[in-house]
Amino acid sequence: MLLSGDAVHFKDNWDNKRVPSMNVDKDKTVASMNRLEQLVTQNKGQLWINHDKPQSDGMKRPPEFYE
């Protein structure tokens, strides 16, 4: 599991490599997204996008848990 923090705000940003307007360095943002994608692929992981409500709504909540 990889938490996106503020690197990716919404799934639409992730899917389209769209840089949020508040990010000051587009090239660094895209480089970060590419690195996150490499890590997820190499480790067969999941990207958890912190601000994406639809994704968040589908996640387990306590007392449920992930193993």
PDB file of N, H, CA, C and O in Angstrom:
ATOM      1  N   MET A   1       0.844  -1.155   0.000  1.00  0.00           N
ATOM      2  CA  MET A   1       0.000   0.000   0.000  1.00  0.00           C
ATOM      3  C   MET A   1       0.903   1.235   0.000  1.00  0.00           C
ATOM      4  O   MET A   1       1.863   1.321   0.764  1.00  0.00           O
ATOM      5  N   LEU A   2       0.577   2.166  -0.857  1.00  0.00           N
ATOM      6  H   LEU A   2      -0.203   2.096  -1.478  1.00  0.00           H
ATOM      7  CA  LEU A   2       1.323   3.417  -0.946  1.00  0.00           C
ATOM      8  C   LEU A   2       0.332   4.562  -0.788  1.00  0.00           C
ATOM      9  O   LEU A   2      -0.609   4.691  -1.571  1.00  0.00           O
ATOM     10  N   LEU A   3       0.549   5.389   0.224  1.00  0.00           N
ATOM     11  H   LEU A   3       1.313   5.284   0.859  1.00  0.00           H
ATOM     12  CA  LEU A   3      -0.315   6.544   0.454  1.00  0.00           C
ATOM     13  C   LEU A   3       0.189   7.709  -0.393  1.00  0.00           C
ATOM     14  O   LEU A   3       1.377   8.033  -0.380  1.00  0.00           O
ATOM     15  N   SER A   4      -0.722   8.326  -1.120  1.00  0.00           N
ATOM     16  H   SER A   4      -1.686   8.063  -1.130  1.00  0.00           H
ATOM     17  CA  SER A   4      -0.307   9.377  -2.049  1.00  0.00           C
ATOM     18  C   SER A   4       0.058  10.691  -1.370  1.00  0.00           C
ATOM     19  O   SER A   4       0.787  11.504  -1.939  1.00  0.00           O
ATOM     20  N   GLY A   5      -0.441  10.903  -0.165  1.00  0.00           N
ATOM     21  H   GLY A   5      -1.034  10.243   0.298  1.00  0.00           H
ATOM     22  CA  GLY A   5      -0.218  12.208   0.455  1.00  0.00           C
ATOM     23  C   GLY A   5      -0.778  13.277  -0.463  1.00  0.00           C
ATOM     24  O   GLY A   5      -1.875  13.114  -0.998  1.00  0.00           O
ATOM     25  N   ASP A   6      -0.058  14.356  -0.655  1.00  0.00           N
ATOM     26  H   ASP A   6       0.833  14.489  -0.220  1.00  0.00           H
ATOM     27  CA  ASP A   6      -0.520  15.413  -1.548  1.00  0.00           C
ATOM     28  C   ASP A   6       0.086  15.304  -2.945  1.00  0.00           C
ATOM     29  O   ASP A   6      -0.067  16.215  -3.760  1.00  0.00           O
ATOM     30  N   ALA A   7       0.771  14.201  -3.227  1.00  0.00           N
ATOM     31  H   ALA A   7       0.895  13.461  -2.565  1.00  0.00           H
ATOM     32  CA  ALA A   7       1.340  14.016  -4.566  1.00  0.00           C
ATOM     33  C   ALA A   7       0.238  13.843  -5.613  1.00  0.00           C
ATOM     34  O   ALA A   7       0.375  14.282  -6.755  1.00  0.00           O
ATOM     35  N   VAL A   8      -0.847  13.202  -5.208  1.00  0.00           N
ATOM     36  H   VAL A   8      -0.959  12.845  -4.280  1.00  0.00           H
ATOM     37  CA  VAL A   8      -1.996  12.978  -6.088  1.00  0.00           C
ATOM     38  C   VAL A   8      -3.233  13.276  -5.260  1.00  0.00           C
ATOM     39  O   VAL A   8      -3.433  12.659  -4.213  1.00  0.00           O
ATOM     40  N   HIS A   9      -4.060  14.198  -5.700  1.00  0.00           N
ATOM     41  H   HIS A   9      -3.897  14.699  -6.550  1.00  0.00           H
ATOM     42  CA  HIS A   9      -5.228  14.570  -4.908  1.00  0.00           C
ATOM     43  C   HIS A   9      -6.467  13.748  -5.241  1.00  0.00           C
ATOM     44  O   HIS A   9      -7.254  13.425  -4.351  1.00  0.00           O
ATOM     45  N   PHE A  10      -6.645  13.410  -6.508  1.00  0.00           N
ATOM     46  H   PHE A  10      -6.006  13.673  -7.230  1.00  0.00           H
ATOM     47  CA  PHE A  10      -7.858  12.713  -6.940  1.00  0.00           C
ATOM     48  C   PHE A  10      -7.504  11.669  -7.989  1.00  0.00           C
ATOM     49  O   PHE A  10      -6.495  11.794  -8.683  1.00  0.00           O
ATOM     50  N   LYS A  11      -8.336  10.642  -8.102  1.00  0.00           N
ATOM     51  H   LYS A  11      -9.156  10.541  -7.538  1.00  0.00           H
ATOM     52  CA  LYS A  11      -8.078   9.579  -9.074  1.00  0.00           C
ATOM     53  C   LYS A  11      -8.019  10.136 -10.495  1.00  0.00           C
ATOM     54  O   LYS A  11      -7.227   9.662 -11.310  1.00  0.00           O
ATOM     55  N   ASP A  12      -8.835  11.120 -10.796  1.00  0.00           N
ATOM     56  H   ASP A  12      -9.479  11.505 -10.134  1.00  0.00           H
ATOM     57  CA  ASP A  12      -8.808  11.726 -12.125  1.00  0.00           C
ATOM     58  C   ASP A  12      -7.435  12.333 -12.425  1.00  0.00           C
ATOM     59  O   ASP A  12      -6.937  12.229 -13.546  1.00  0.00           O
ATOM     60  N   ASN A  13      -6.828  12.970 -11.416  1.00  0.00           N
ATOM     61  H   ASN A  13      -7.233  13.055 -10.506  1.00  0.00           H
ATOM     62  CA  ASN A  13      -5.465  13.500 -11.597  1.00  0.00           C
ATOM     63  C   ASN A  13      -4.502  12.358 -11.919  1.00  0.00           C
ATOM     64  O   ASN A  13      -3.653  12.472 -12.802  1.00  0.00           O
ATOM     65  N   TRP A  14      -4.650  11.275 -11.198  1.00  0.00           N
ATOM     66  H   TRP A  14      -5.340  11.182 -10.480  1.00  0.00           H
ATOM     67  CA  TRP A  14      -3.765  10.121 -11.369  1.00  0.00           C
ATOM     68  C   TRP A  14      -3.954   9.502 -12.755  1.00  0.00           C
ATOM     69  O   TRP A  14      -2.983   9.269 -13.475  1.00  0.00           O
ATOM     70  N   ASP A  15      -5.195   9.241 -13.119  1.00  0.00           N
ATOM     71  H   ASP A  15      -5.984   9.430 -12.534  1.00  0.00           H
ATOM     72  CA  ASP A  15      -5.492   8.581 -14.391  1.00  0.00           C
ATOM     73  C   ASP A  15      -5.023   9.396 -15.588  1.00  0.00           C
ATOM     74  O   ASP A  15      -4.610   8.831 -16.601  1.00  0.00           O
ATOM     75  N   ASN A  16      -5.084  10.710 -15.479  1.00  0.00           N
ATOM     76  H   ASN A  16      -5.419  11.169 -14.657  1.00  0.00           H
ATOM     77  CA  ASN A  16      -4.751  11.590 -16.607  1.00  0.00           C
ATOM     78  C   ASN A  16      -3.441  12.337 -16.433  1.00  0.00           C
ATOM     79  O   ASN A  16      -3.105  13.210 -17.233  1.00  0.00           O
ATOM     80  N   LYS A  17      -2.691  11.991 -15.373  1.00  0.00           N
ATOM     81  H   LYS A  17      -2.963  11.282 -14.723  1.00  0.00           H
ATOM     82  CA  LYS A  17      -1.425  12.689 -15.067  1.00  0.00           C
ATOM     83  C   LYS A  17      -1.646  14.203 -15.095  1.00  0.00           C
ATOM     84  O   LYS A  17      -0.845  14.963 -15.640  1.00  0.00           O
ATOM     85  N   ARG A  18      -2.758  14.607 -14.488  1.00  0.00           N
ATOM     86  H   ARG A  18      -3.409  13.990 -14.046  1.00  0.00           H
ATOM     87  CA  ARG A  18      -3.127  16.016 -14.436  1.00  0.00           C
ATOM     88  C   ARG A  18      -2.528  16.640 -13.180  1.00  0.00           C
ATOM     89  O   ARG A  18      -2.670  16.102 -12.082  1.00  0.00           O
ATOM     90  N   VAL A  19      -1.874  17.754 -13.346  1.00  0.00           N
ATOM     91  H   VAL A  19      -1.759  18.192 -14.238  1.00  0.00           H
ATOM     92  CA  VAL A  19      -1.220  18.448 -12.236  1.00  0.00           C
ATOM     93  C   VAL A  19      -2.191  19.472 -11.643  1.00  0.00           C
ATOM     94  O   VAL A  19      -2.692  20.337 -12.362  1.00  0.00           O
ATOM     95  N   PRO A  20      -2.460  19.380 -10.338  1.00  0.00           N
ATOM     96  CA  PRO A  20      -3.342  20.367  -9.701  1.00  0.00           C
ATOM     97  C   PRO A  20      -2.790  21.787  -9.862  1.00  0.00           C
ATOM     98  O   PRO A  20      -1.576  21.991  -9.853  1.00  0.00           O
ATOM     99  N   SER A  21      -3.672  22.743 -10.005  1.00  0.00           N
ATOM    100  H   SER A  21      -4.658  22.577 -10.012  1.00  0.00           H
ATOM    101  CA  SER A  21      -3.262  24.131 -10.262  1.00  0.00           C
ATOM    102  C   SER A  21      -2.437  24.721  -9.126  1.00  0.00           C
ATOM    103  O   SER A  21      -1.644  25.636  -9.347  1.00  0.00           O
ATOM    104  N   MET A  22      -2.615  24.206  -7.910  1.00  0.00           N
ATOM    105  H   MET A  22      -3.259  23.462  -7.729  1.00  0.00           H
ATOM    106  CA  MET A  22      -1.867  24.750  -6.770  1.00  0.00           C
ATOM    107  C   MET A  22      -0.415  24.251  -6.707  1.00  0.00           C
ATOM    108  O   MET A  22       0.392  24.798  -5.956  1.00  0.00           O
ATOM    109  N   ASN A  23      -0.084  23.221  -7.488  1.00  0.00           N
ATOM    110  H   ASN A  23      -0.740  22.777  -8.098  1.00  0.00           H
ATOM    111  CA  ASN A  23       1.296  22.719  -7.486  1.00  0.00           C
ATOM    112  C   ASN A  23       2.178  23.695  -8.259  1.00  0.00           C
ATOM    113  O   ASN A  23       1.859  24.083  -9.383  1.00  0.00           O
ATOM    114  N   VAL A  24       3.281  24.082  -7.648  1.00  0.00           N
ATOM    115  H   VAL A  24       3.540  23.767  -6.735  1.00  0.00           H
ATOM    116  CA  VAL A  24       4.116  25.129  -8.241  1.00  0.00           C
ATOM    117  C   VAL A  24       5.099  24.622  -9.290  1.00  0.00           C
ATOM    118  O   VAL A  24       5.599  25.408 -10.095  1.00  0.00           O
ATOM    119  N   ASP A  25       5.384  23.314  -9.294  1.00  0.00           N
ATOM    120  H   ASP A  25       4.977  22.676  -8.640  1.00  0.00           H
ATOM    121  CA  ASP A  25       6.358  22.788 -10.251  1.00  0.00           C
ATOM    122  C   ASP A  25       5.756  21.582 -10.974  1.00  0.00           C
ATOM    123  O   ASP A  25       5.761  20.463 -10.461  1.00  0.00           O
ATOM    124  N   LYS A  26       5.245  21.835 -12.166  1.00  0.00           N
ATOM    125  H   LYS A  26       5.241  22.744 -12.583  1.00  0.00           H
ATOM    126  CA  LYS A  26       4.572  20.790 -12.944  1.00  0.00           C
ATOM    127  C   LYS A  26       5.505  19.623 -13.228  1.00  0.00           C
ATOM    128  O   LYS A  26       5.103  18.469 -13.082  1.00  0.00           O
ATOM    129  N   ASP A  27       6.732  19.894 -13.628  1.00  0.00           N
ATOM    130  H   ASP A  27       7.059  20.831 -13.747  1.00  0.00           H
ATOM    131  CA  ASP A  27       7.665  18.814 -13.981  1.00  0.00           C
ATOM    132  C   ASP A  27       7.963  17.903 -12.786  1.00  0.00           C
ATOM    133  O   ASP A  27       8.032  16.683 -12.932  1.00  0.00           O
ATOM    134  N   LYS A  28       8.135  18.496 -11.619  1.00  0.00           N
ATOM    135  H   LYS A  28       8.079  19.487 -11.500  1.00  0.00           H
ATOM    136  CA  LYS A  28       8.399  17.685 -10.423  1.00  0.00           C
ATOM    137  C   LYS A  28       7.173  16.882 -10.014  1.00  0.00           C
ATOM    138  O   LYS A  28       7.299  15.751  -9.543  1.00  0.00           O
ATOM    139  N   THR A  29       5.996  17.454 -10.190  1.00  0.00           N
ATOM    140  H   THR A  29       5.893  18.373 -10.573  1.00  0.00           H
ATOM    141  CA  THR A  29       4.771  16.734  -9.872  1.00  0.00           C
ATOM    142  C   THR A  29       4.625  15.513 -10.774  1.00  0.00           C
ATOM    143  O   THR A  29       4.333  14.417 -10.295  1.00  0.00           O
ATOM    144  N   VAL A  30       4.825  15.697 -12.074  1.00  0.00           N
ATOM    145  H   VAL A  30       5.062  16.587 -12.463  1.00  0.00           H
ATOM    146  CA  VAL A  30       4.725  14.577 -13.014  1.00  0.00           C
ATOM    147  C   VAL A  30       5.799  13.536 -12.714  1.00  0.00           C
ATOM    148  O   VAL A  30       5.525  12.338 -12.786  1.00  0.00           O
ATOM    149  N   ALA A  31       7.008  13.963 -12.381  1.00  0.00           N
ATOM    150  H   ALA A  31       7.230  14.936 -12.322  1.00  0.00           H
ATOM    151  CA  ALA A  31       8.080  13.020 -12.022  1.00  0.00           C
ATOM    152  C   ALA A  31       7.688  12.221 -10.777  1.00  0.00           C
ATOM    153  O   ALA A  31       7.951  11.021 -10.706  1.00  0.00           O
ATOM    154  N   SER A  32       7.070  12.868  -9.811  1.00  0.00           N
ATOM    155  H   SER A  32       6.856  13.843  -9.869  1.00  0.00           H
ATOM    156  CA  SER A  32       6.614  12.170  -8.605  1.00  0.00           C
ATOM    157  C   SER A  32       5.537  11.149  -8.944  1.00  0.00           C
ATOM    158  O   SER A  32       5.563  10.026  -8.441  1.00  0.00           O
ATOM    159  N   MET A  33       4.601  11.529  -9.786  1.00  0.00           N
ATOM    160  H   MET A  33       4.580  12.441 -10.195  1.00  0.00           H
ATOM    161  CA  MET A  33       3.551  10.595 -10.198  1.00  0.00           C
ATOM    162  C   MET A  33       4.146   9.382 -10.907  1.00  0.00           C
ATOM    163  O   MET A  33       3.732   8.247 -10.671  1.00  0.00           O
ATOM    164  N   ASN A  34       5.121   9.635 -11.775  1.00  0.00           N
ATOM    165  H   ASN A  34       5.457  10.557 -11.967  1.00  0.00           H
ATOM    166  CA  ASN A  34       5.771   8.529 -12.481  1.00  0.00           C
ATOM    167  C   ASN A  34       6.498   7.602 -11.515  1.00  0.00           C
ATOM    168  O   ASN A  34       6.459   6.382 -11.678  1.00  0.00           O
ATOM    169  N   ARG A  35       7.154   8.165 -10.521  1.00  0.00           N
ATOM    170  H   ARG A  35       7.186   9.156 -10.389  1.00  0.00           H
ATOM    171  CA  ARG A  35       7.858   7.358  -9.524  1.00  0.00           C
ATOM    172  C   ARG A  35       6.876   6.541  -8.686  1.00  0.00           C
ATOM    173  O   ARG A  35       7.132   5.373  -8.393  1.00  0.00           O
ATOM    174  N   LEU A  36       5.766   7.143  -8.303  1.00  0.00           N
ATOM    175  H   LEU A  36       5.558   8.092  -8.541  1.00  0.00           H
ATOM    176  CA  LEU A  36       4.740   6.407  -7.559  1.00  0.00           C
ATOM    177  C   LEU A  36       4.225   5.237  -8.395  1.00  0.00           C
ATOM    178  O   LEU A  36       4.032   4.135  -7.884  1.00  0.00           O
ATOM    179  N   GLU A  37       4.008   5.487  -9.673  1.00  0.00           N
ATOM    180  H   GLU A  37       4.165   6.383 -10.088  1.00  0.00           H
ATOM    181  CA  GLU A  37       3.524   4.425 -10.557  1.00  0.00           C
ATOM    182  C   GLU A  37       4.533   3.286 -10.653  1.00  0.00           C
ATOM    183  O   GLU A  37       4.147   2.117 -10.650  1.00  0.00           O
ATOM    184  N   GLN A  38       5.817   3.614 -10.736  1.00  0.00           N
ATOM    185  H   GLN A  38       6.130   4.564 -10.738  1.00  0.00           H
ATOM    186  CA  GLN A  38       6.859   2.587 -10.763  1.00  0.00           C
ATOM    187  C   GLN A  38       6.836   1.751  -9.491  1.00  0.00           C
ATOM    188  O   GLN A  38       6.907   0.523  -9.549  1.00  0.00           O
ATOM    189  N   LEU A  39       6.737   2.413  -8.346  1.00  0.00           N
ATOM    190  H   LEU A  39       6.680   3.410  -8.299  1.00  0.00           H
ATOM    191  CA  LEU A  39       6.734   1.703  -7.067  1.00  0.00           C
ATOM    192  C   LEU A  39       5.532   0.775  -6.939  1.00  0.00           C
ATOM    193  O   LEU A  39       5.662  -0.361  -6.483  1.00  0.00           O
ATOM    194  N   VAL A  40       4.369   1.263  -7.343  1.00  0.00           N
ATOM    195  H   VAL A  40       4.264   2.186  -7.713  1.00  0.00           H
ATOM    196  CA  VAL A  40       3.156   0.446  -7.272  1.00  0.00           C
ATOM    197  C   VAL A  40       3.295  -0.780  -8.181  1.00  0.00           C
ATOM    198  O   VAL A  40       2.960  -1.896  -7.782  1.00  0.00           O
ATOM    199  N   THR A  41       3.786  -0.567  -9.395  1.00  0.00           N
ATOM    200  H   THR A  41       4.058   0.339  -9.719  1.00  0.00           H
ATOM    201  CA  THR A  41       3.942  -1.661 -10.350  1.00  0.00           C
ATOM    202  C   THR A  41       4.986  -2.665  -9.878  1.00  0.00           C
ATOM    203  O   THR A  41       4.730  -3.869  -9.885  1.00  0.00           O
ATOM    204  N   GLN A  42       6.153  -2.190  -9.470  1.00  0.00           N
ATOM    205  H   GLN A  42       6.361  -1.212  -9.464  1.00  0.00           H
ATOM    206  CA  GLN A  42       7.239  -3.082  -9.039  1.00  0.00           C
ATOM    207  C   GLN A  42       6.855  -3.925  -7.835  1.00  0.00           C
ATOM    208  O   GLN A  42       7.288  -5.071  -7.708  1.00  0.00           O
ATOM    209  N   ASN A  43       6.054  -3.368  -6.965  1.00  0.00           N
ATOM    210  H   ASN A  43       5.703  -2.438  -7.067  1.00  0.00           H
ATOM    211  CA  ASN A  43       5.715  -4.051  -5.713  1.00  0.00           C
ATOM    212  C   ASN A  43       4.306  -4.643  -5.708  1.00  0.00           C
ATOM    213  O   ASN A  43       3.827  -5.131  -4.684  1.00  0.00           O
ATOM    214  N   LYS A  44       3.647  -4.592  -6.879  1.00  0.00           N
ATOM    215  H   LYS A  44       4.036  -4.196  -7.711  1.00  0.00           H
ATOM    216  CA  LYS A  44       2.273  -5.094  -6.998  1.00  0.00           C
ATOM    217  C   LYS A  44       1.403  -4.525  -5.878  1.00  0.00           C
ATOM    218  O   LYS A  44       0.635  -5.234  -5.228  1.00  0.00           O
ATOM    219  N   GLY A  45       1.557  -3.222  -5.686  1.00  0.00           N
ATOM    220  H   GLY A  45       2.181  -2.647  -6.215  1.00  0.00           H
ATOM    221  CA  GLY A  45       0.874  -2.545  -4.593  1.00  0.00           C
ATOM    222  C   GLY A  45      -0.384  -1.824  -5.027  1.00  0.00           C
ATOM    223  O   GLY A  45      -0.847  -1.949  -6.161  1.00  0.00           O
ATOM    224  N   GLN A  46      -0.914  -1.078  -4.101  1.00  0.00           N
ATOM    225  H   GLN A  46      -0.538  -0.976  -3.180  1.00  0.00           H
ATOM    226  CA  GLN A  46      -2.084  -0.238  -4.337  1.00  0.00           C
ATOM    227  C   GLN A  46      -1.733   1.197  -3.972  1.00  0.00           C
ATOM    228  O   GLN A  46      -1.031   1.449  -2.993  1.00  0.00           O
ATOM    229  N   LEU A  47      -2.228   2.124  -4.767  1.00  0.00           N
ATOM    230  H   LEU A  47      -2.799   1.918  -5.562  1.00  0.00           H
ATOM    231  CA  LEU A  47      -2.077   3.529  -4.445  1.00  0.00           C
ATOM    232  C   LEU A  47      -3.346   3.995  -3.755  1.00  0.00           C
ATOM    233  O   LEU A  47      -4.434   3.909  -4.324  1.00  0.00           O
ATOM    234  N   TRP A  48      -3.212   4.482  -2.546  1.00  0.00           N
ATOM    235  H   TRP A  48      -2.328   4.551  -2.084  1.00  0.00           H
ATOM    236  CA  TRP A  48      -4.341   5.045  -1.813  1.00  0.00           C
ATOM    237  C   TRP A  48      -4.270   6.552  -1.954  1.00  0.00           C
ATOM    238  O   TRP A  48      -3.339   7.190  -1.463  1.00  0.00           O
ATOM    239  N   ILE A  49      -5.249   7.109  -2.621  1.00  0.00           N
ATOM    240  H   ILE A  49      -6.005   6.591  -3.020  1.00  0.00           H
ATOM    241  CA  ILE A  49      -5.271   8.543  -2.914  1.00  0.00           C
ATOM    242  C   ILE A  49      -6.037   9.237  -1.785  1.00  0.00           C
ATOM    243  O   ILE A  49      -7.258   9.123  -1.676  1.00  0.00           O
ATOM    244  N   ASN A  50      -5.304   9.938  -0.969  1.00  0.00           N
ATOM    245  H   ASN A  50      -4.312  10.030  -1.057  1.00  0.00           H
ATOM    246  CA  ASN A  50      -5.824  10.456   0.297  1.00  0.00           C
ATOM    247  C   ASN A  50      -7.062  11.332   0.186  1.00  0.00           C
ATOM    248  O   ASN A  50      -7.918  11.283   1.069  1.00  0.00           O
ATOM    249  N   HIS A  51      -7.186  12.129  -0.864  1.00  0.00           N
ATOM    250  H   HIS A  51      -6.491  12.170  -1.581  1.00  0.00           H
ATOM    251  CA  HIS A  51      -8.300  13.073  -0.963  1.00  0.00           C
ATOM    252  C   HIS A  51      -9.433  12.577  -1.855  1.00  0.00           C
ATOM    253  O   HIS A  51     -10.414  13.293  -2.059  1.00  0.00           O
ATOM    254  N   ASP A  52      -9.313  11.356  -2.394  1.00  0.00           N
ATOM    255  H   ASP A  52      -8.517  10.774  -2.229  1.00  0.00           H
ATOM    256  CA  ASP A  52     -10.305  10.858  -3.328  1.00  0.00           C
ATOM    257  C   ASP A  52     -11.461  10.195  -2.579  1.00  0.00           C
ATOM    258  O   ASP A  52     -11.334   9.065  -2.106  1.00  0.00           O
ATOM    259  N   LYS A  53     -12.576  10.893  -2.475  1.00  0.00           N
ATOM    260  H   LYS A  53     -12.679  11.810  -2.859  1.00  0.00           H
ATOM    261  CA  LYS A  53     -13.713  10.407  -1.681  1.00  0.00           C
ATOM    262  C   LYS A  53     -14.279   9.082  -2.181  1.00  0.00           C
ATOM    263  O   LYS A  53     -14.526   8.194  -1.364  1.00  0.00           O
ATOM    264  N   PRO A  54     -14.498   8.905  -3.497  1.00  0.00           N
ATOM    265  CA  PRO A  54     -15.025   7.608  -3.940  1.00  0.00           C
ATOM    266  C   PRO A  54     -14.124   6.431  -3.533  1.00  0.00           C
ATOM    267  O   PRO A  54     -14.624   5.388  -3.113  1.00  0.00           O
ATOM    268  N   GLN A  55     -12.809   6.594  -3.656  1.00  0.00           N
ATOM    269  H   GLN A  55     -12.402   7.442  -3.997  1.00  0.00           H
ATOM    270  CA  GLN A  55     -11.912   5.527  -3.241  1.00  0.00           C
ATOM    271  C   GLN A  55     -11.983   5.341  -1.726  1.00  0.00           C
ATOM    272  O   GLN A  55     -12.059   4.213  -1.238  1.00  0.00           O
ATOM    273  N   SER A  56     -11.959   6.424  -1.001  1.00  0.00           N
ATOM    274  H   SER A  56     -11.898   7.341  -1.397  1.00  0.00           H
ATOM    275  CA  SER A  56     -12.001   6.367   0.459  1.00  0.00           C
ATOM    276  C   SER A  56     -13.274   5.700   0.961  1.00  0.00           C
ATOM    277  O   SER A  56     -13.242   4.933   1.923  1.00  0.00           O
ATOM    278  N   ASP A  57     -14.391   5.993   0.311  1.00  0.00           N
ATOM    279  H   ASP A  57     -14.418   6.617  -0.470  1.00  0.00           H
ATOM    280  CA  ASP A  57     -15.668   5.402   0.719  1.00  0.00           C
ATOM    281  C   ASP A  57     -15.670   3.885   0.579  1.00  0.00           C
ATOM    282  O   ASP A  57     -16.418   3.206   1.283  1.00  0.00           O
ATOM    283  N   GLY A  58     -14.853   3.342  -0.311  1.00  0.00           N
ATOM    284  H   GLY A  58     -14.245   3.893  -0.882  1.00  0.00           H
ATOM    285  CA  GLY A  58     -14.790   1.899  -0.516  1.00  0.00           C
ATOM    286  C   GLY A  58     -13.799   1.175   0.368  1.00  0.00           C
ATOM    287  O   GLY A  58     -13.657  -0.043   0.258  1.00  0.00           O
ATOM    288  N   MET A  59     -13.103   1.897   1.249  1.00  0.00           N
ATOM    289  H   MET A  59     -13.218   2.887   1.338  1.00  0.00           H
ATOM    290  CA  MET A  59     -12.080   1.289   2.103  1.00  0.00           C
ATOM    291  C   MET A  59     -12.669   0.826   3.428  1.00  0.00           C
ATOM    292  O   MET A  59     -13.683   1.336   3.903  1.00  0.00           O
ATOM    293  N   LYS A  60     -12.000  -0.149   3.998  1.00  0.00           N
ATOM    294  H   LYS A  60     -11.176  -0.564   3.613  1.00  0.00           H
ATOM    295  CA  LYS A  60     -12.415  -0.664   5.295  1.00  0.00           C
ATOM    296  C   LYS A  60     -12.198   0.390   6.368  1.00  0.00           C
ATOM    297  O   LYS A  60     -11.264   1.189   6.304  1.00  0.00           O
ATOM    298  N   ARG A  61     -13.078   0.369   7.348  1.00  0.00           N
ATOM    299  H   ARG A  61     -13.837  -0.280   7.400  1.00  0.00           H
ATOM    300  CA  ARG A  61     -12.991   1.265   8.496  1.00  0.00           C
ATOM    301  C   ARG A  61     -12.953   0.419   9.763  1.00  0.00           C
ATOM    302  O   ARG A  61     -13.493  -0.687   9.781  1.00  0.00           O
ATOM    303  N   PRO A  62     -12.332   0.918  10.810  1.00  0.00           N
ATOM    304  CA  PRO A  62     -12.301   0.161  12.066  1.00  0.00           C
ATOM    305  C   PRO A  62     -13.726  -0.210  12.493  1.00  0.00           C
ATOM    306  O   PRO A  62     -14.638   0.609  12.383  1.00  0.00           O
ATOM    307  N   PRO A  63     -13.911  -1.397  12.961  1.00  0.00           N
ATOM    308  CA  PRO A  63     -12.923  -2.385  13.400  1.00  0.00           C
ATOM    309  C   PRO A  63     -12.413  -3.296  12.300  1.00  0.00           C
ATOM    310  O   PRO A  63     -11.626  -4.200  12.582  1.00  0.00           O
ATOM    311  N   GLU A  64     -12.834  -3.092  11.045  1.00  0.00           N
ATOM    312  H   GLU A  64     -13.473  -2.358  10.816  1.00  0.00           H
ATOM    313  CA  GLU A  64     -12.280  -3.893   9.953  1.00  0.00           C
ATOM    314  C   GLU A  64     -10.825  -3.514   9.753  1.00  0.00           C
ATOM    315  O   GLU A  64     -10.385  -2.457  10.205  1.00  0.00           O
ATOM    316  N   PHE A  65     -10.076  -4.376   9.074  1.00  0.00           N
ATOM    317  H   PHE A  65     -10.434  -5.235   8.707  1.00  0.00           H
ATOM    318  CA  PHE A  65      -8.647  -4.091   8.845  1.00  0.00           C
ATOM    319  C   PHE A  65      -8.162  -4.836   7.607  1.00  0.00           C
ATOM    320  O   PHE A  65      -8.829  -5.735   7.096  1.00  0.00           O
ATOM    321  N   TYR A  66      -6.994  -4.440   7.145  1.00  0.00           N
ATOM    322  H   TYR A  66      -6.452  -3.709   7.560  1.00  0.00           H
ATOM    323  CA  TYR A  66      -6.326  -5.080   6.010  1.00  0.00           C
ATOM    324  C   TYR A  66      -5.158  -5.895   6.555  1.00  0.00           C
ATOM    325  O   TYR A  66      -4.516  -5.509   7.532  1.00  0.00           O
ATOM    326  N   GLU A  67      -4.894  -7.024   5.908  1.00  0.00           N
ATOM    327  H   GLU A  67      -5.416  -7.337   5.115  1.00  0.00           H
ATOM    328  CA  GLU A  67      -3.738  -7.839   6.303  1.00  0.00           C
ATOM    329  C   GLU A  67      -2.655  -7.738   5.274  1.00  0.00           C
ATOM    330  O   GLU A  67      -1.600  -8.353   5.426  1.00  0.00           O
TER     331      GLU A  67
END
